[in-house]
């Protein structure tokens, strides 16, 4: 799974105290796929998952006044069993 990014907002940092992790995932991913992926790669036990779809933003395209939009994405709030944790998900930085 390529499209999973951690989210660092005031709410997501507050939820870390409740053993809940927030991440943006590809909009086409299902809850069962994400749960299976997390349990397989991180060796954690997922208790609950909440999700909501965030809309894309309007963007100007070219020198004219035509408008386009960015893709929408899904935000997941994942609750883990006590005693389990996920290491921070960091994006790879490419060397120039």
LUMZALUM-33126 format. One record per residue: x, y, z of N, C-alpha, C, O, CB in turn; residue number from 1. Coordinates in steps of 0.001 Angstrom, whole numbers, always signed. Each point is the difference from the previous one (the first is absolute). Glycine has a CB too. Example, Ala and Ser with C-alpha at 12.3 -4.5 7.8 and 13.67 -1.06 7.14 Angstrom:
2
<site n_u="+13190" n_v="-5690" n_w="+7800" ca_u="-890" ca_v="+1190" ca_w="+0" c_u="+900" c_v="+1200" c_w="+0" o_u="+1036" o_v="-19" o_w="+665" cb_u="-2928" cb_v="-1154" cb_w="+581" k="1"/>
<site n_u="+1542" n_v="+2223" n_w="-1966" ca_u="+820" ca_v="+1190" ca_w="+60" c_u="-770" c_v="+1090" c_w="+730" o_u="+509" o_v="+1108" o_w="+169" cb_u="+675" cb_v="-1736" cb_w="-2314" k="2"/>
This chain:
96
<site n_u="+857" n_v="-1169" n_w="+0" ca_u="-857" ca_v="+1169" ca_w="+0" c_u="+898" c_v="+1226" c_w="+0" o_u="+839" o_v="+162" o_w="+886" cb_u="-2709" cb_v="-1387" cb_w="+338" k="1"/>
<site n_u="+1697" n_v="+2071" n_w="-2202" ca_u="+877" ca_v="+1152" ca_w="-157" c_u="-603" c_v="+1260" c_w="+600" o_u="+739" o_v="+884" o_w="+435" cb_u="+168" cb_v="-1919" cb_w="-2497" k="2"/>
<site n_u="-2220" n_v="+1138" n_w="+2096" ca_u="-618" ca_v="+1265" ca_w="+364" c_u="-445" c_v="+103" c_w="+1434" o_u="-1198" o_v="+115" o_w="+257" cb_u="+496" cb_v="+24" cb_w="-2550" k="3"/>
<site n_u="+1626" n_v="-178" n_w="+3248" ca_u="-358" ca_v="+235" ca_w="+1396" c_u="+992" c_v="+1011" c_w="+563" o_u="+1213" o_v="-205" o_w="-58" cb_u="-2201" cb_v="-2144" cb_w="+330" k="4"/>
<site n_u="+461" n_v="+3439" n_w="+272" ca_u="+829" ca_v="+1074" ca_w="+546" c_u="-519" c_v="+365" c_w="+1382" o_u="-1209" o_v="+115" o_w="+202" cb_u="+1732" cb_v="+766" cb_w="-2522" k="5"/>
<site n_u="+375" n_v="-699" n_w="+3260" ca_u="-424" ca_v="+385" ca_w="+1341" c_u="-414" c_v="+1467" c_w="+14" o_u="+473" o_v="+800" o_w="-808" cb_u="+1067" cb_v="-2522" cb_w="+1818" k="6"/>
<site n_u="-2420" n_v="+2058" n_w="-88" ca_u="-540" ca_v="+1350" ca_w="+124" c_u="+405" c_v="+546" c_w="+1361" o_u="-145" o_v="-681" o_w="+1016" cb_u="-1817" cb_v="+149" cb_w="-2553" k="7"/>
<site n_u="+2470" n_v="+1762" n_w="+1558" ca_u="+391" ca_v="+634" ca_w="+1255" c_u="-764" c_v="+1307" c_w="+151" o_u="+448" o_v="+1053" o_w="-453" cb_u="+1851" cb_v="-2114" cb_w="+355" k="8"/>
<site n_u="-3460" n_v="+975" n_w="+741" ca_u="-805" ca_v="+1169" ca_w="+315" c_u="-189" c_v="+28" c_w="+1519" o_u="+408" o_v="-931" o_w="+694" cb_u="-1603" cb_v="+875" cb_w="-2970" k="9"/>
<site n_u="+584" n_v="+1111" n_w="+2784" ca_u="-247" ca_v="+80" ca_w="+1441" c_u="-846" c_v="-1181" c_w="+469" o_u="+282" o_v="-599" o_w="+1038" cb_u="-132" cb_v="+3108" cb_w="-1152" k="10"/>
<site n_u="-1176" n_v="-2835" n_w="-644" ca_u="-878" ca_v="-1096" ca_w="+381" c_u="+729" c_v="-1337" c_w="-58" o_u="-139" o_v="-816" o_w="+911" cb_u="-1817" cb_v="+2121" cb_w="-1755" k="11"/>
<site n_u="+2736" n_v="-1543" n_w="-218" ca_u="+681" ca_v="-1289" ca_w="-126" c_u="+1040" c_v="-187" c_w="+1101" o_u="+189" o_v="-1115" o_w="+485" cb_u="-564" cb_v="+1185" cb_w="-2961" k="12"/>
<site n_u="+1046" n_v="+996" n_w="+2873" ca_u="+976" ca_v="-98" ca_w="+1087" c_u="-710" c_v="-274" c_w="+1323" o_u="+507" o_v="-754" o_w="+830" cb_u="+1044" cb_v="+2322" cb_w="-2054" k="13"/>
<site n_u="-2716" n_v="-962" n_w="+1427" ca_u="-784" ca_v="-251" ca_w="+1207" c_u="-485" c_v="-1455" c_w="+40" o_u="-51" o_v="-605" o_w="+1071" cb_u="-665" cb_v="+3026" cb_w="-1041" k="14"/>
<site n_u="+361" n_v="-2985" n_w="-1192" ca_u="-497" ca_v="-1373" ca_w="-53" c_u="+1088" c_v="-1036" c_w="+252" o_u="-309" o_v="-1138" o_w="+353" cb_u="-1416" cb_v="+1915" cb_w="-1941" k="15"/>
<site n_u="+3001" n_v="-406" n_w="+1412" ca_u="+1089" ca_v="-943" ca_w="+272" c_u="-19" c_v="-458" c_w="+1455" o_u="+408" o_v="-1122" o_w="+301" cb_u="+966" cb_v="+2217" cb_w="-2088" k="16"/>
<site n_u="-1841" n_v="-240" n_w="+2687" ca_u="-112" ca_v="-366" ca_w="+1410" c_u="-1040" c_v="-1084" c_w="+239" o_u="+65" o_v="-707" o_w="+1006" cb_u="+633" cb_v="+3007" cb_w="-423" k="17"/>
<site n_u="-1653" n_v="-2441" n_w="-1492" ca_u="-1036" ca_v="-1028" ca_w="+98" c_u="+342" c_v="-1221" c_w="-852" o_u="-850" o_v="-862" o_w="-227" cb_u="-845" cb_v="+2655" cb_w="+651" k="18"/>
<site n_u="+2955" n_v="-1865" n_w="-898" ca_u="+472" ca_v="-1095" ca_w="-852" c_u="-769" c_v="-44" c_w="-1323" o_u="-301" o_v="-1076" o_w="-518" cb_u="+931" cb_v="-223" cb_w="+2574" k="19"/>
<site n_u="-942" n_v="+2481" n_w="-2595" ca_u="-662" ca_v="+129" ca_w="-1291" c_u="+931" c_v="+735" c_w="-953" o_u="+565" o_v="+1037" o_w="+347" cb_u="-2856" cb_v="-1028" cb_w="+740" k="20"/>
<site n_u="+2445" n_v="-551" n_w="-2283" ca_u="+907" ca_v="+557" ca_w="-995" c_u="-799" c_v="+501" c_w="-1191" o_u="-963" o_v="-643" o_w="-419" cb_u="+2806" cb_v="-904" cb_w="+1165" k="21"/>
<site n_u="-1449" n_v="+2691" n_w="-1294" ca_u="-701" ca_v="+625" ca_w="-1113" c_u="+892" c_v="-23" c_w="-1226" o_u="+1183" o_v="+333" o_w="+79" cb_u="-2494" cb_v="+1137" cb_w="+1492" k="22"/>
<site n_u="+740" n_v="-1867" n_w="-2717" ca_u="+777" ca_v="-4" ca_w="-1238" c_u="-928" c_v="+227" c_w="-1188" o_u="-1190" o_v="-312" o_w="+46" cb_u="+2893" cb_v="-1247" cb_w="+981" k="23"/>
<site n_u="-1124" n_v="+2110" n_w="-2092" ca_u="-701" ca_v="+156" ca_w="-1268" c_u="+337" c_v="-1200" c_w="-864" o_u="+1163" o_v="-391" o_w="-100" cb_u="-1116" cb_v="+2929" cb_w="+251" k="24"/>
<site n_u="-1061" n_v="-3126" n_w="-777" ca_u="+208" ca_v="-1167" ca_w="-851" c_u="-622" c_v="+259" c_w="-1366" o_u="-736" o_v="+968" o_w="-186" cb_u="+754" cb_v="-2503" cb_w="+2199" k="25"/>
<site n_u="+285" n_v="+667" n_w="-2958" ca_u="-585" ca_v="+114" ca_w="-1330" c_u="-1513" c_v="-143" c_w="+108" o_u="-494" o_v="-800" o_w="+794" cb_u="+2596" cb_v="-123" cb_w="-1865" k="26"/>
<site n_u="-2829" n_v="+1687" n_w="+284" ca_u="-1460" ca_v="-16" ca_w="+110" c_u="-596" c_v="-1327" c_w="-449" o_u="-1113" o_v="-331" o_w="+406" cb_u="+1113" cb_v="+2787" cb_w="-774" k="27"/>
<site n_u="+703" n_v="-3222" n_w="-454" ca_u="-518" ca_v="-1280" ca_w="-474" c_u="+250" c_v="-1154" c_w="+947" o_u="-501" o_v="-1101" o_w="-234" cb_u="+846" cb_v="+1935" cb_w="-2030" k="28"/>
<site n_u="+417" n_v="-617" n_w="+3333" ca_u="+313" ca_v="-1066" ca_w="+952" c_u="-1202" c_v="-273" c_w="+894" o_u="-720" o_v="+920" o_w="+389" cb_u="+3152" cb_v="-276" cb_w="-429" k="29"/>
<site n_u="-2639" n_v="-1911" n_w="+360" ca_u="-1097" ca_v="-364" ca_w="+893" c_u="+518" c_v="-118" c_w="+1426" o_u="+1205" o_v="-80" o_w="+236" cb_u="-2385" cb_v="-1126" cb_w="-2110" k="30"/>
<site n_u="+255" n_v="+1196" n_w="+2807" ca_u="+374" ca_v="-109" ca_w="+1408" c_u="+685" c_v="-1332" c_w="+287" o_u="+969" o_v="-46" o_w="+758" cb_u="-2886" cb_v="+1537" cb_w="-154" k="31"/>
<site n_u="+1424" n_v="-2568" n_w="-1199" ca_u="+605" ca_v="-1306" ca_w="+256" c_u="+1406" c_v="-84" c_w="-580" o_u="+873" o_v="-626" o_w="+602" cb_u="-3149" cb_v="-400" cb_w="-604" k="32"/>
<site n_u="+2515" n_v="+1643" n_w="-1158" ca_u="+1349" ca_v="+18" ca_w="-569" c_u="+964" c_v="+726" c_w="+924" o_u="+1104" o_v="-482" o_w="+250" cb_u="-2074" cb_v="+420" cb_w="-2557" k="33"/>
<site n_u="+560" n_v="+1214" n_w="+2814" ca_u="+867" ca_v="+795" ca_w="+860" c_u="+255" c_v="-728" c_w="+1321" o_u="+1126" o_v="-11" o_w="+496" cb_u="-2003" cb_v="+2125" cb_w="-1558" k="34"/>
<site n_u="-160" n_v="-2718" n_w="+1628" ca_u="+160" ca_v="-746" ca_w="+1251" c_u="+965" c_v="-1162" c_w="-198" o_u="+890" o_v="-211" o_w="+824" cb_u="-3218" cb_v="+857" cb_w="-120" k="35"/>
<site n_u="+2161" n_v="-1398" n_w="-1782" ca_u="+881" ca_v="-1132" ca_w="-286" c_u="+1436" c_v="+471" c_w="-194" o_u="+933" o_v="-625" o_w="+503" cb_u="-2852" cb_v="-604" cb_w="-1557" k="36"/>
<site n_u="+2098" n_v="+2326" n_w="+329" ca_u="+1331" ca_v="+535" ca_w="-269" c_u="+693" c_v="+423" c_w="+1296" o_u="+1177" o_v="-303" o_w="+196" cb_u="-1960" cb_v="+1068" cb_w="-2458" k="37"/>
<site n_u="+64" n_v="-65" n_w="+3149" ca_u="+589" ca_v="+446" ca_w="+1267" c_u="+377" c_v="-1176" c_w="+891" o_u="+1077" o_v="-10" o_w="+596" cb_u="-2423" cb_v="+2102" cb_w="-746" k="38"/>
<site n_u="+459" n_v="-3089" n_w="+242" ca_u="+282" ca_v="-1152" ca_w="+846" c_u="+1147" c_v="-837" c_w="-558" o_u="+776" o_v="-573" o_w="+764" cb_u="-3171" cb_v="+550" cb_w="-56" k="39"/>
<site n_u="+2507" n_v="-50" n_w="-2027" ca_u="+1052" ca_v="-797" ca_w="-623" c_u="+1369" c_v="+657" c_w="+137" o_u="+956" o_v="-659" o_w="+409" cb_u="-2642" cb_v="-225" cb_w="-2012" k="40"/>
<site n_u="+1800" n_v="+2157" n_w="+1273" ca_u="+1300" ca_v="+655" ca_w="-43" c_u="+479" c_v="+542" c_w="+1345" o_u="+1207" o_v="+58" o_w="+238" cb_u="-1735" cb_v="+510" cb_w="-2563" k="41"/>
<site n_u="-385" n_v="-171" n_w="+3209" ca_u="+417" ca_v="+558" ca_w="+1276" c_u="-202" c_v="-967" c_w="+1160" o_u="+484" o_v="+263" o_w="+1101" cb_u="-1032" cb_v="+1978" cb_w="-1993" k="42"/>
<site n_u="-153" n_v="-3353" n_w="+679" ca_u="-208" ca_v="-978" ca_w="+1051" c_u="-832" c_v="+528" c_w="+1154" o_u="+273" o_v="-314" o_w="+1159" cb_u="+1873" cb_v="-686" cb_w="-1802" k="43"/>
<site n_u="-3164" n_v="+1802" n_w="+335" ca_u="-861" ca_v="+581" ca_w="+1028" c_u="-1397" c_v="-588" c_w="-122" o_u="-340" o_v="-596" o_w="-1023" cb_u="+1692" cb_v="+2730" cb_w="+1028" k="44"/>
<site n_u="-2159" n_v="-1969" n_w="+1030" ca_u="-1383" ca_v="-450" ca_w="-11" c_u="-908" c_v="+1216" c_w="-76" o_u="-15" o_v="+826" o_w="+913" cb_u="+601" cb_v="-2901" cb_w="+416" k="45"/>
<site n_u="-1349" n_v="+2187" n_w="-2421" ca_u="-905" ca_v="+1130" ca_w="-210" c_u="-1342" c_v="-325" c_w="+642" o_u="-598" o_v="-1035" o_w="-293" cb_u="+1768" cb_v="+1675" cb_w="-1870" k="46"/>
<site n_u="-1644" n_v="+245" n_w="+3040" ca_u="-1297" ca_v="-183" ca_w="+654" c_u="-1109" c_v="+645" c_w="-822" o_u="-1032" o_v="-624" o_w="-250" cb_u="+2163" cb_v="+570" cb_w="+2494" k="47"/>
<site n_u="-921" n_v="+1312" n_w="-2669" ca_u="-1046" ca_v="+732" ca_w="-715" c_u="+629" c_v="+922" c_w="-1027" o_u="+1159" o_v="+399" o_w="+117" cb_u="-2669" cb_v="-515" cb_w="+1891" k="48"/>
<site n_u="+710" n_v="+448" n_w="-3028" ca_u="+439" ca_v="+929" ca_w="-1034" c_u="-1152" c_v="+933" c_w="-336" o_u="-1115" o_v="-449" o_w="-265" cb_u="+2759" cb_v="-1239" cb_w="-667" k="49"/>
<site n_u="-1372" n_v="+2984" n_w="+944" ca_u="-973" ca_v="+1001" ca_w="-422" c_u="+567" c_v="+702" c_w="-1215" o_u="+1202" o_v="+254" o_w="-69" cb_u="-2092" cb_v="+62" cb_w="+2431" k="50"/>
<site n_u="+31" n_v="-1" n_w="-3324" ca_u="+512" ca_v="+660" ca_w="-1202" c_u="-981" c_v="+1055" c_w="-474" o_u="-1202" o_v="-77" o_w="+256" cb_u="+2446" cb_v="-2003" cb_w="-900" k="51"/>
<site n_u="-702" n_v="+3068" n_w="-52" ca_u="-833" ca_v="+979" ca_w="-682" c_u="+756" c_v="+481" c_w="-1226" o_u="+1230" o_v="+10" o_w="-29" cb_u="-2359" cb_v="+701" cb_w="+2196" k="52"/>
<site n_u="+369" n_v="-313" n_w="-3178" ca_u="+587" ca_v="+428" ca_w="-1264" c_u="+105" c_v="+1510" c_w="-13" o_u="-984" o_v="+709" o_w="+213" cb_u="+48" cb_v="-2721" cb_w="-1402" k="53"/>
<site n_u="+2144" n_v="+2496" n_w="+936" ca_u="+236" ca_v="+1436" ca_w="-79" c_u="-70" c_v="+433" c_w="-1457" o_u="+572" o_v="-670" o_w="-860" cb_u="+868" cb_v="+616" cb_w="+2941" k="54"/>
<site n_u="-2120" n_v="+1145" n_w="-2380" ca_u="-161" ca_v="+411" ca_w="-1399" c_u="+1285" c_v="+579" c_w="-575" o_u="+860" o_v="+494" o_w="+730" cb_u="-3265" cb_v="-51" cb_w="-276" k="55"/>
<site n_u="+2519" n_v="-515" n_w="-1780" ca_u="+1127" ca_v="+628" ca_w="-678" c_u="-187" c_v="+1508" c_w="-48" o_u="-1106" o_v="+507" o_w="+185" cb_u="+1457" cb_v="-2580" cb_w="-1554" k="56"/>
<site n_u="+736" n_v="+2776" n_w="+1120" ca_u="-55" ca_v="+1458" ca_w="-39" c_u="-26" c_v="+486" c_w="-1443" o_u="+557" o_v="-651" o_w="-884" cb_u="+667" cb_v="+777" cb_w="+3079" k="57"/>
<site n_u="-1863" n_v="+1005" n_w="-2437" ca_u="-34" ca_v="+603" ca_w="-1332" c_u="+1348" c_v="+652" c_w="-290" o_u="+578" o_v="+657" o_w="+867" cb_u="-3078" cb_v="-267" cb_w="-690" k="58"/>
<site n_u="+2993" n_v="-571" n_w="-1390" ca_u="+1276" ca_v="+582" ca_w="-411" c_u="-146" c_v="+611" c_w="-1381" o_u="-731" o_v="-519" o_w="-844" cb_u="+2002" cb_v="-1153" cb_w="+2236" k="59"/>
<site n_u="-576" n_v="+2772" n_w="-1620" ca_u="+18" ca_v="+613" ca_w="-1324" c_u="+893" c_v="-823" c_w="-921" o_u="+1038" o_v="-515" o_w="+417" cb_u="-1440" cb_v="+2811" cb_w="+576" k="60"/>
<site n_u="-14" n_v="-2410" n_w="-2244" ca_u="+761" ca_v="-766" ca_w="-977" c_u="+392" c_v="+923" c_w="-1138" o_u="-865" o_v="+529" o_w="-698" cb_u="-340" cb_v="-2667" cb_w="+1311" k="61"/>
<site n_u="+2490" n_v="+2335" n_w="-805" ca_u="+490" ca_v="+805" ca_w="-1114" c_u="-237" c_v="+1482" c_w="+186" o_u="-464" o_v="+441" o_w="+1052" cb_u="+57" cb_v="-2368" cb_w="-2506" k="62"/>
<site n_u="+734" n_v="+2701" n_w="+414" ca_u="-122" ca_v="+1457" ca_w="+99" c_u="-1441" c_v="+500" c_w="-99" o_u="-278" o_v="+1155" o_w="+323" cb_u="+2542" cb_v="-1008" cb_w="-1304" k="63"/>
<site n_u="-3165" n_v="-995" n_w="+545" ca_u="-1404" ca_v="+414" ca_w="-104" c_u="-689" c_v="-173" c_w="+1344" o_u="+632" o_v="-393" o_w="+981" cb_u="-680" cb_v="-247" cb_w="-3418" k="64"/>
<site n_u="-1208" n_v="+922" n_w="+2482" ca_u="-744" ca_v="-98" ca_w="+1257" c_u="-659" c_v="-1356" c_w="+179" o_u="-892" o_v="-142" o_w="+837" cb_u="+502" cb_v="+2580" cb_w="-949" k="65"/>
<site n_u="+808" n_v="-3438" n_w="-652" ca_u="-604" ca_v="-1318" ca_w="+171" c_u="+457" c_v="-607" c_w="+1326" o_u="+1126" o_v="+219" o_w="+446" cb_u="-1214" cb_v="-544" cb_w="-2957" k="66"/>
<site n_u="-796" n_v="-428" n_w="+3118" ca_u="+269" ca_v="-565" ca_w="+1322" c_u="+90" c_v="-1516" c_w="-90" o_u="-745" o_v="-640" o_w="-742" cb_u="-438" cb_v="+2572" cb_w="+1840" k="67"/>
<site n_u="+2093" n_v="-2483" n_w="-343" ca_u="+122" ca_v="-1437" ca_w="+169" c_u="-159" c_v="-306" c_w="+1483" o_u="-460" o_v="+845" o_w="+768" cb_u="+1986" cb_v="-1068" cb_w="-2803" k="68"/>
<site n_u="-1152" n_v="-967" n_w="+2429" ca_u="-75" ca_v="-337" ca_w="+1417" c_u="+1034" c_v="-1070" c_w="+334" o_u="+430" o_v="-756" o_w="-872" cb_u="-2883" cb_v="+1344" cb_w="+912" k="69"/>
<site n_u="+2847" n_v="-644" n_w="+1229" ca_u="+894" ca_v="-1048" ca_w="+462" c_u="-845" c_v="-1211" c_w="+369" o_u="-1213" o_v="+111" o_w="+179" cb_u="+2921" cb_v="+1579" cb_w="+662" k="70"/>
<site n_u="-1070" n_v="-2831" n_w="-729" ca_u="-724" ca_v="-1223" ca_w="+320" c_u="-441" c_v="+4" c_w="+1466" o_u="+694" o_v="+532" o_w="+867" cb_u="+619" cb_v="-1769" cb_w="-2627" k="71"/>
<site n_u="-2471" n_v="+640" n_w="+2020" ca_u="-433" ca_v="-151" ca_w="+1379" c_u="+746" c_v="-1188" c_w="+611" o_u="+554" o_v="-830" o_w="-721" cb_u="-2850" cb_v="+1822" cb_w="+198" k="72"/>
<site n_u="+2305" n_v="-1066" n_w="+1833" ca_u="+675" ca_v="-1093" ca_w="+672" c_u="-778" c_v="-368" c_w="+1254" o_u="-913" o_v="+716" o_w="+409" cb_u="+3148" cb_v="+29" cb_w="-1318" k="73"/>
<site n_u="-1873" n_v="-1850" n_w="+1504" ca_u="-697" ca_v="-515" ca_w="+1169" c_u="+919" c_v="+114" c_w="+1212" o_u="+1185" o_v="-322" o_w="-77" cb_u="-2555" cb_v="-1264" cb_w="-1356" k="74"/>
<site n_u="+821" n_v="+2038" n_w="+2535" ca_u="+755" ca_v="+80" ca_w="+1251" c_u="-509" c_v="-1090" c_w="+932" o_u="-1204" o_v="-123" o_w="+225" cb_u="+1579" cb_v="+2628" cb_w="-496" k="75"/>
<site n_u="+545" n_v="-3290" n_w="+810" ca_u="-342" ca_v="-1102" ca_w="+897" c_u="+500" c_v="+305" c_w="+1404" o_u="+1118" o_v="+483" o_w="+176" cb_u="-1023" cb_v="-2119" cb_w="-2091" k="76"/>
<site n_u="-920" n_v="+1355" n_w="+2906" ca_u="+409" ca_v="+47" ca_w="+1398" c_u="-22" c_v="-1441" c_w="+486" o_u="-1058" o_v="-624" o_w="+76" cb_u="+138" cb_v="+3006" cb_w="+311" k="77"/>
<site n_u="+2092" n_v="-2901" n_w="-61" ca_u="+179" ca_v="-1416" ca_w="+299" c_u="+253" c_v="-155" c_w="+1493" o_u="+924" o_v="+608" o_w="+541" cb_u="-7" cb_v="-1062" cb_w="-2863" k="78"/>
<site n_u="-1739" n_v="-361" n_w="+2994" ca_u="+159" ca_v="-261" ca_w="+1423" c_u="+669" c_v="-1354" c_w="+172" o_u="-457" o_v="-1005" o_w="-545" cb_u="-1581" cb_v="+2403" cb_w="+1112" k="79"/>
<site n_u="+3132" n_v="-1415" n_w="+201" ca_u="+745" ca_v="-1231" ca_w="+229" c_u="-276" c_v="-548" c_w="+1387" o_u="-422" o_v="+720" o_w="+905" cb_u="+2191" cb_v="+64" cb_w="-2476" k="80"/>
<site n_u="-1519" n_v="-2083" n_w="+1715" ca_u="-130" ca_v="-653" ca_w="+1292" c_u="+1051" c_v="+579" c_w="+949" o_u="+1107" o_v="+314" o_w="-438" cb_u="-2003" cb_v="-2442" cb_w="-646" k="81"/>
<site n_u="+575" n_v="+2277" n_w="+2380" ca_u="+989" ca_v="+534" ca_w="+944" c_u="+1289" c_v="-827" c_w="-21" o_u="-33" o_v="-1229" o_w="-61" cb_u="-1839" cb_v="+2086" cb_w="+1508" k="82"/>
<site n_u="+2991" n_v="-159" n_w="-1397" ca_u="+1299" ca_v="-665" ca_w="-35" c_u="+612" c_v="-59" c_w="-1388" o_u="+1184" o_v="-309" o_w="-134" cb_u="-1926" cb_v="-1017" cb_w="+2060" k="83"/>
<site n_u="-37" n_v="+1617" n_w="-2964" ca_u="+502" ca_v="+16" ca_w="-1373" c_u="+219" c_v="+1448" c_w="-430" o_u="-682" o_v="+910" o_w="+471" cb_u="-525" cb_v="-3083" cb_w="-1009" k="84"/>
<site n_u="+2169" n_v="+2372" n_w="-365" ca_u="+236" ca_v="+1338" ca_w="-535" c_u="+587" c_v="-114" c_w="-1395" o_u="+567" o_v="-1029" o_w="-369" cb_u="-213" cb_v="+1955" cb_w="+2688" k="85"/>
<site n_u="-497" n_v="+143" n_w="-3088" ca_u="+528" ca_v="+80" ca_w="-1359" c_u="+1127" c_v="+1021" c_w="+7" o_u="-177" o_v="+1104" o_w="+515" cb_u="-2069" cb_v="-1735" cb_w="-1559" k="86"/>
<site n_u="+3407" n_v="+285" n_w="+483" ca_u="+1050" ca_v="+1018" ca_w="-101" c_u="-446" c_v="+1101" c_w="-950" o_u="-846" o_v="-241" o_w="-862" cb_u="+2628" cb_v="-1485" cb_w="+1329" k="87"/>
<site n_u="-1231" n_v="+2930" n_w="-329" ca_u="-420" ca_v="+1104" ca_w="-876" c_u="+187" c_v="-347" c_w="-1476" o_u="+1033" o_v="-539" o_w="-397" cb_u="-433" cb_v="+2158" cb_w="+2209" k="88"/>
<site n_u="-1608" n_v="-1303" n_w="-2609" ca_u="+83" ca_v="-216" ca_w="-1443" c_u="+605" c_v="+1245" c_w="-613" o_u="-612" o_v="+1068" o_w="+21" cb_u="-1397" cb_v="-2631" cb_w="-32" k="89"/>
<site n_u="+3190" n_v="+1435" n_w="-527" ca_u="+681" ca_v="+1153" ca_w="-577" c_u="+137" c_v="-192" c_w="-1495" o_u="+203" o_v="-1110" o_w="-492" cb_u="+1042" cb_v="+1513" cb_w="+2636" k="90"/>
<site n_u="-1361" n_v="+714" n_w="-2857" ca_u="+189" ca_v="-45" ca_w="-1442" c_u="+1483" c_v="-84" c_w="-303" o_u="+822" o_v="+571" o_w="+716" cb_u="-2937" cb_v="+746" cb_w="-1099" k="91"/>
<site n_u="+2454" n_v="-2034" n_w="-684" ca_u="+1393" ca_v="-112" ca_w="-406" c_u="+445" c_v="+1313" c_w="-619" o_u="-680" o_v="+559" o_w="-860" cb_u="+434" cb_v="-3043" cb_w="+487" k="92"/>
<site n_u="+1393" n_v="+2966" n_w="+821" ca_u="+558" ca_v="+1214" ca_w="-581" c_u="+1052" c_v="-398" c_w="-1016" o_u="+941" o_v="-732" o_w="+309" cb_u="-1392" cb_v="+2062" cb_w="+1800" k="93"/>
<site n_u="+281" n_v="-841" n_w="-3318" ca_u="+946" ca_v="-323" ca_w="-1057" c_u="+1159" c_v="+978" c_w="+32" o_u="-178" o_v="+1196" o_w="+231" cb_u="-1667" cb_v="-2155" cb_w="-1638" k="94"/>
<site n_u="+3035" n_v="+429" n_w="+1170" ca_u="+1178" ca_v="+859" ca_w="-62" c_u="+84" c_v="+610" c_w="-1381" o_u="-224" o_v="-681" o_w="-1002" cb_u="+1433" cb_v="-715" cb_w="+2718" k="95"/>
<site n_u="-887" n_v="+2675" n_w="-1773" ca_u="+110" ca_v="+689" ca_w="-1285" c_u="+1366" c_v="-184" c_w="-591" o_u="+279" o_v="+512" o_w="-1084" cb_u="-1946" cb_v="+1149" cb_w="+1824" k="96"/>
